[in-house]
Amino acid sequence: MNSVKVNNALAVISLTPRGNQQSLRIAKIIPCDCYTTKALAKSGLQPFTMNFAQSVARLFVDYQSLLFICATGIAVRTIAPLLQTKLHDPAVLVMDEKGKHIISLLSGHIGGANRLALYLAERLNADPVITTATDINHVAALDMIALDMNAAIANYHDSVKKINQMLISGKCVGLYQEHHQVNDRRGFTVIDNLQQITGLDALVWVTMANPLPNLGLPIFQVIPRRIVAGIGCRRGTQYEALYRQLRDHFSLNQLHLLALQQIGSIDIKQDEVGLIELADQLSVPFNVYSLDQLIPYESLFPQSSFVKQTLGIGSVSQPVAWLMSRGHLLGESCKENGITITLGVTPCYM
């Protein structure tokens, strides 16, 4: 999740008349939905449709961010049974009825609570309360680096915990970026080549490559999600076959599978169960493209008369990958067992 998103991404929850005044004030600053008790509901303030705890549980699932205008204890006790992990929980903030303090309570980094607290505090003339250790020690956070780059982290929880703790403790952590730019490098020792690792306690390596060499020190990999996969397959192809071939194709190209950004196919495959499950299991979007979108690129690639007769276009995976990557294909297509996979790499600015 990213911070300060619009389109009903924020729910503001208040329980008193003064709290409702603050809710309406916030609604003038950022798009949000404001909720309160049935007795206090009025224009701009929606009533809870269930009891308070049940309503919060629903909002916890439906919204990317929740802002409670009430005592912190009420917010904590209400959300406690709902918590999962920092990768899934929404941002949760708490503000007092007078609007003096805004606390980033939950999902400060990945959920964007810290940034939202700072954003609102500046506009409400309030004091933001941020307690995450990397922020108060003015060093970068590995999870925020990944979020800003749309990147994955190998062994996410352990890696984030270890690197953030090392930075807070003043350890010498190297940062090797290859072709990918990291904006927040506070606390890191930036190295230009792998000959400069002497004296480092650990190395954060931003790369899509896999495997990485053994350099004699702990390596933590940040993997930009820039690889797209155009896929054509026979009707009814199983998820297991698709996953196995995609995994092997990434391995052949020495790429980490976590670098996958999205998969795509022709729109006639939009209900292909195996492709839908593949995207779901790998937590990436599955996009489909019409003949009108793909045919302009058909002549760039070898064509199959059978595919042309069946689908109206001579190839699927290559035009799809070409479209998704804006013409930056990667390596050769892999054709096995009625499955064709073509990889592309998106430009850094996408």
Secondary structure, DSSP 8 states (H G I E B T S, - for coil): --SS--SS-EEEEE-SHHHHHHHHHHHTTS--EEEE-GGG-BTTBEE-SS-HHHHHHHHHHH-SEEEEES-HHHHHHHHGGG---TTTS-EEEEE-TTS-EEEEEE-SSSS-HHHHHHHHHHHHT-EEE---HHHHTT---HHHHHHHHTEEETTHHHHHHHHHHHHHTT--EEEE-TTS--S--TTEEE-SSTT--TT-SEEEEE--BSS----SS-EEEEEE--EEEEEEE-TT--HHHHHHHHHHHHHHTTB-GGGEEEEEEEGGGTT-HHHHHHHHHHT--EEEE-HHHHGGGGGGS---HHHHHHHSSS-SHHHHHHHHHTS-EEEEEEEETTEEEEEEE--TT-
